[in-house]
Amino acid sequence: SHTQLCMHRLRLCWRNGVASRLGRTFCIPASTAAPATPLPAAAGVPASASAAASARVRELRGFWAELGLPHGPSLRLARLAASEGTAWSRPDVLRSRLAALRAELPSLPLPLLLSDAPGLLLYRPRRLREKLDALRDLLPAADLLRLVRRAPDMLSRDMAKLEDRLAALGGLEGADAPTLAAEHPRLLREDAAMLRERVAVLRRAFSPTLLRRVPRDRLALLLTFPPDRLSRLEYLSAVYPGVRGHV
């Protein structure tokens, strides 16, 4: 069927590479996919240098494939060795960094980590522990392993900015800001000024007593609404006081 054919093509895309441009996805059919993607020689770069870079990409793609990563992610990470160098081009360093991550975060799946926060592999073990300690201090009651599993990018963010966003959430009377942020880490990706604006609207629209009764899941959703939508709640609460009991 058409649906089965589409699913088959999607599987081929995942196995044999996906290239995205301007929001469109182009599939590389299995029959035409090359076993390795050579790097084009740049102007003024000897062909031997380009060949060496392509060989390096093949080597590192094999390294990631041995760790269980699919073709697409393996190739993207391998190409970092050619474009950025540093630790990305050294399997010995990568193994050491992976071992440190697994020691600190044993439940974190490698594909998730490399998809959401590959930059964590550039942290030396000491820096990684510092980031974990800072996040633990920021959210002392949180299940840190669960939090990082849900949002591994939290470890790669500026802790001062996370603290500022948490402080903005703390302006919401009746809400446990650290617990709210730990359960809904997407709030810590929001701009602090925008969070303060949303918090101010909610404080005008609802009393602290009512806000304490709002489930955290719903409160977190409200805190991601555009301010103009939240302002409607403020308007309704002023014109129709009875609506304050319904969020």
C-alpha positions as CSV (number, residue, x, y, z in Angstrom):
1,S,0.0,0.0,0.0
2,H,0.9,3.7,-0.3
3,T,1.3,3.9,3.5
4,Q,3.6,0.8,3.6
5,L,5.7,2.3,0.7
6,C,6.1,5.6,2.6
7,M,7.1,3.8,5.8
8,H,9.6,1.7,3.8
9,R,11.1,4.9,2.3
10,L,11.3,6.5,5.7
11,R,13.2,3.5,7.0
12,L,15.6,3.7,4.0
13,C,16.1,7.4,4.8
14,W,17.0,6.6,8.4
15,R,19.4,3.8,7.5
16,N,21.0,5.5,4.5
17,G,21.1,9.1,5.5
18,V,18.9,12.2,5.5
19,A,19.7,15.6,4.1
20,S,17.4,18.5,5.0
21,R,17.3,21.9,3.3
22,L,14.7,24.6,3.6
23,G,12.4,22.4,5.5
24,R,12.4,19.6,2.9
25,T,13.7,16.1,3.3
26,F,15.5,14.3,0.6
27,C,15.9,10.5,0.8
28,I,18.9,8.6,-0.4
29,P,17.6,5.3,-1.8
30,A,19.4,2.2,-0.6
31,S,20.4,1.2,-4.1
32,T,22.3,4.4,-4.7
33,A,23.7,5.1,-1.2
34,A,27.5,4.9,-1.2
35,P,29.2,3.1,1.6
36,A,31.1,6.3,2.5
37,T,30.5,9.9,1.8
38,P,33.7,11.6,0.5
39,L,34.4,15.1,1.4
40,P,34.7,17.4,-1.6
41,A,38.1,19.0,-2.0
42,A,38.1,22.7,-1.2
43,A,39.7,25.2,-3.5
44,G,43.4,25.1,-3.0
45,V,43.4,21.9,-0.9
46,P,45.4,19.0,-2.4
47,A,43.5,15.9,-3.4
48,S,45.6,13.9,-1.0
49,A,44.5,16.1,2.0
50,S,40.8,15.6,0.9
51,A,41.3,11.9,0.6
52,A,42.9,11.8,4.1
53,A,39.9,13.7,5.5
54,S,37.5,11.3,3.9
55,A,39.4,8.4,5.3
56,R,39.2,10.0,8.7
57,V,35.5,10.4,8.4
58,R,35.1,6.8,7.5
59,E,37.2,5.7,10.5
60,L,35.2,7.8,12.9
61,R,31.9,6.8,11.4
62,G,32.9,3.2,12.1
63,F,33.7,4.2,15.7
64,W,30.2,5.6,16.3
65,A,28.6,2.7,14.4
66,E,30.3,0.3,16.8
67,L,28.6,2.1,19.7
68,G,25.2,1.4,18.1
69,L,24.4,4.7,16.5
70,P,22.5,4.7,13.2
71,H,24.1,5.7,9.9
72,G,22.8,9.3,9.9
73,P,24.0,10.3,13.4
74,S,27.2,8.4,13.0
75,L,28.0,10.3,9.8
76,R,27.2,13.7,11.3
77,L,29.4,13.1,14.3
78,A,32.2,11.8,12.2
79,R,32.1,14.9,10.0
80,L,32.7,17.0,13.1
81,A,36.2,15.6,13.1
82,A,36.8,17.2,9.7
83,S,35.0,20.5,10.4
84,E,36.0,21.2,14.0
85,G,38.7,18.7,15.0
86,T,39.5,18.8,18.7
87,A,38.2,15.9,20.7
88,W,35.8,14.9,17.9
89,S,38.8,13.6,15.9
90,R,40.3,11.5,18.7
91,P,38.6,8.1,19.4
92,D,40.7,7.7,22.5
93,V,39.5,11.0,24.0
94,L,35.9,10.2,23.0
95,R,36.0,6.8,24.7
96,S,37.4,8.5,27.9
97,R,34.6,11.2,27.8
98,L,31.9,8.6,27.2
99,A,33.2,6.5,30.1
100,A,33.0,9.6,32.4
101,L,29.5,10.3,31.2
102,R,28.3,6.8,31.8
103,A,29.9,6.8,35.3
104,E,28.1,10.0,36.3
105,L,24.8,9.3,34.3
106,P,24.5,5.5,34.0
107,S,20.9,5.6,32.9
108,L,21.4,8.1,30.1
109,P,21.0,6.4,26.7
110,L,23.9,7.3,24.3
111,P,21.7,8.0,21.3
112,L,19.6,10.5,23.3
113,L,22.7,12.2,24.6
114,L,24.3,12.5,21.2
115,S,21.1,13.7,19.7
116,D,20.2,16.4,22.2
117,A,23.5,17.4,23.8
118,P,26.5,16.1,21.9
119,G,28.6,19.0,23.2
120,L,28.7,17.2,26.6
121,L,31.4,15.0,25.1
122,L,33.7,18.0,25.0
123,Y,33.6,18.4,28.8
124,R,36.5,17.0,30.7
125,P,35.4,14.7,33.6
126,R,36.1,17.5,36.2
127,R,34.0,20.0,34.2
128,L,31.2,17.5,33.9
129,R,31.1,17.0,37.6
130,E,31.1,20.7,38.2
131,K,28.1,21.1,35.9
132,L,26.3,18.2,37.7
133,D,27.0,19.8,41.1
134,A,25.8,23.2,39.9
135,L,22.5,21.7,38.6
136,R,22.1,19.7,41.8
137,D,22.5,22.9,43.9
138,L,20.0,24.7,41.7
139,L,17.4,22.0,42.0
140,P,18.2,20.2,45.2
141,A,15.0,18.2,45.4
142,A,15.1,17.0,41.8
143,D,15.8,13.5,40.7
144,L,18.9,14.6,38.8
145,L,19.3,11.4,36.7
146,R,15.6,11.6,35.7
147,L,15.9,15.3,34.9
148,V,19.0,14.8,32.7
149,R,17.5,11.8,31.0
150,R,14.5,14.0,30.0
151,A,16.6,17.0,29.1
152,P,20.3,16.3,28.7
153,D,20.8,19.8,27.2
154,M,20.4,21.2,30.8
155,L,24.0,20.2,31.5
156,S,25.3,22.2,28.5
157,R,23.5,25.4,29.4
158,D,24.8,28.4,31.2
159,M,24.0,27.8,34.9
160,A,23.7,31.5,35.6
161,K,21.0,31.8,33.0
162,L,19.2,28.7,34.4
163,E,19.3,30.4,37.9
164,D,17.8,33.6,36.4
165,R,15.0,31.6,34.8
166,L,14.3,29.7,38.0
167,A,14.2,33.1,39.9
168,A,11.6,34.3,37.4
169,L,9.5,31.2,38.2
170,G,9.9,31.9,41.9
171,G,7.9,35.1,41.5
172,L,4.8,33.0,41.1
173,E,3.3,32.9,44.6
174,G,2.0,29.5,45.7
175,A,4.2,27.6,43.2
176,D,7.1,25.5,44.1
177,A,9.5,26.8,41.4
178,P,12.3,24.2,41.8
179,T,9.9,21.3,41.6
180,L,8.0,22.9,38.7
181,A,11.2,23.3,36.8
182,A,12.5,19.8,37.6
183,E,9.3,18.2,36.3
184,H,9.0,20.5,33.3
185,P,12.6,21.4,32.3
186,R,11.4,23.0,29.1
187,L,10.6,26.0,31.3
188,L,14.3,26.5,31.9
189,R,14.8,26.9,28.1
190,E,12.5,30.0,28.1
191,D,13.8,33.5,28.1
192,A,13.9,34.9,31.7
193,A,12.3,38.2,30.8
194,M,9.4,36.4,29.0
195,L,8.9,34.1,32.0
196,R,8.7,37.2,34.3
197,E,6.1,38.7,32.0
198,R,4.0,35.6,32.0
199,V,4.3,35.2,35.8
200,A,3.1,38.8,36.2
201,V,0.1,38.2,34.0
202,L,-0.8,35.1,36.0
203,R,-0.4,36.9,39.3
204,R,-2.8,39.6,38.1
205,A,-5.3,37.1,36.8
206,F,-5.4,34.6,39.7
207,S,-5.0,34.7,43.4
208,P,-2.1,32.8,45.2
209,T,-4.7,30.5,46.7
210,L,-6.1,29.5,43.3
211,L,-2.6,29.2,41.8
212,R,-1.7,26.7,44.5
213,R,-4.7,24.6,43.4
214,V,-3.6,24.5,39.7
215,P,-1.9,21.2,38.8
216,R,1.7,21.7,37.9
217,D,1.3,20.2,34.5
218,R,-1.3,22.9,33.7
219,L,0.7,25.6,35.3
220,A,3.7,24.7,33.2
221,L,1.6,24.8,30.1
222,L,0.3,28.3,31.0
223,L,3.9,29.5,31.5
224,T,4.7,28.6,27.8
225,F,1.7,30.5,26.4
226,P,2.3,33.7,24.5
227,P,1.6,36.8,26.7
228,D,-1.2,37.9,24.5
229,R,-3.1,34.7,25.2
230,L,-2.4,35.0,28.9
231,S,-3.7,38.5,28.8
232,R,-7.1,37.1,27.8
233,L,-7.2,35.3,31.1
234,E,-6.5,38.5,32.9
235,Y,-9.3,40.2,31.0
236,L,-11.8,37.4,31.8
237,S,-10.8,37.4,35.4
238,A,-11.5,41.2,35.6
239,V,-14.8,41.2,33.6
240,Y,-16.1,37.8,34.9
241,P,-14.8,37.2,38.4
242,G,-16.3,33.7,38.4
243,V,-13.8,32.6,35.7
244,R,-11.0,32.8,38.2
245,G,-12.0,29.4,39.4
246,H,-11.4,27.8,35.9
247,V,-8.0,27.6,34.4
